[in-house]
Amino acid sequence: MNPLPRLQVSDRNPHLLMTEEGSPFFLLGDTAWELFHRLTFAEAETYFANRAAKGFNVICAVALSEVDGLRVPSADRHLPFHDFDPRRPNEAYFASVDAKIEQAAAHGLYVGFLPTWGDKLTAPWGAGPRIFHENDPETARAYGLWLGERYRDTTNLIWILGGDRPADLSEISPSWPYPWDAGFQKSTDWKPLWRAMAEGISEGTAGRALFSYHPQGGALSTSQLLQGETWLHVHMMQSGHGAGADVPVWDWIARDYDLAPVRPTLDAEPNYEDHPVNPWPVFDPANGYFRAYDVRKQCYRSVFAGGCGVIYGHHSVWQFWDGVRENINHADRFWTEALDRPGAFQVGYLRRLLESRPGAGRVPGDLLLASDLGEGGTRICATRDALGAYALIYLPKAGQEVDVRLHMLAGPRVRAAWFDPRSGQEAQLIGEYPARGSQRFVSPGAATDPEMDWVLTLDSSE
């Protein structure tokens, strides 16, 4: 009953994704980590319908959830395992997971499926309890095999290992900020456990699983810790919430983009909308909250720098806070209200903009720019078609200048317009220019106007 084609790395542009039928696939995800644990079937229906209507196509959720998912029963009053034993899964719990995966498919949604959150396996923080141990990779493999066989014919899954944890402490800098009171050595390497789980899943799915890995926040993406793992297909990073706004995710994407072997890469967790601003680990609402503008800046710039997609998140939605459960890190509204926050609409406009142009040949476009790119909150990013059919340039500020090498676009002329990422509309036609030399453009509005970002669209015309 899964009508969606499987996803795979593009055979035309290995930096991007495609369906097995050959259609380009821009991954627009939403973090719904607690979905299997906290939502009833009826609540999940409300959630899936809302996300599909906004243009999301991937929903990320965890089978063994972060918020005490092994000891607190699900909304359907089930626990995942008998006696915390991964070799004794509870059929009733996983039947509910099955139903929600099918429910997502009925709405045209893929599921970024995490077999477990990282605290069930790795250090150095989290409720756990740990049920996968570094001296017993066979249990991790057996769990992966069981899941793989269960979902062998389920076509709307992306398999995501990890779950907000590093895969290998031995590669982490001595300045790693987390506490070391969990009884682990700084040399602990969990890659063999994740490798075993991936091997089990791959065997169970007859080699048809598409794998990624959700790492901890910060500059260390999967490319630093897992580049040598043959099971990994898609790199992820988490620019996150703990380092404030405007962390240089564009540099991290560019770093992954240039690696060999080539893999698609994306920011799997930029600033959550309505999440308290840093400093980590004590998120203080007095410092303010990330809002839609912060989200747009990071999403556009990570994608334009070469990301195969991006995964949005809302701080109330990932935990499905309803006013009854514990409020984690100062959520400021119920999840049902948060579904319709501005950023959730606006990332859909990003997907629609990209899909309005040929997708298979999209590449980073900063070489088009002859002027200073800026840094931090002023950093400009561009993407373009490899054959010069179009270019899209993101300017995070009003009144911002950019010089564009129009001769790098296919000619003979170029149509220029301003796209408003807040409304999703073409706001202003600028005009047509000969496809030669450089041309200066200035984003609409005064430089003092707050939170006014723009996309300059350039399309080749006859």
Secondary structure, DSSP 8 states (H G I E B T S, - for coil): ---S--EEE-SS-TTSEEETTS-EE-EEEEE-TTHHHH--HHHHHHHHHHHHHHT--EEEEESS-TTTTTTS--TTS--SBSTT-TTSB-HHHHHHHHHHHHHHHHTT-EEEEESS-GGGT--S-SS------TT-HHHHHHHHHHHHHHTTT--SEEEEEESSS-SBGGGS-TT--S---SS--TT-B-HHHHHHHHHHHHHHTTT---EEEE--SBS--HHHHSTT-TT--BEEEB--STT-S---HHHHHHHHHT-SS---EEES----BT-B---SSS--GGG-B--HHHHHHHHHHHHHTT-SEEEE-BHHHHHT--SSS--TT---S-HHHHTT-HHHHHHHHHHHHHHTS--TTEEE-GGGB-S----GGG--EEEEETTSSEEEEEE-STT-EEEEEGGGS-SSEEEEEEEETTTTEEEEEEEEEESSSEEEEE-SS-TT-TT--EEEEEEEE-
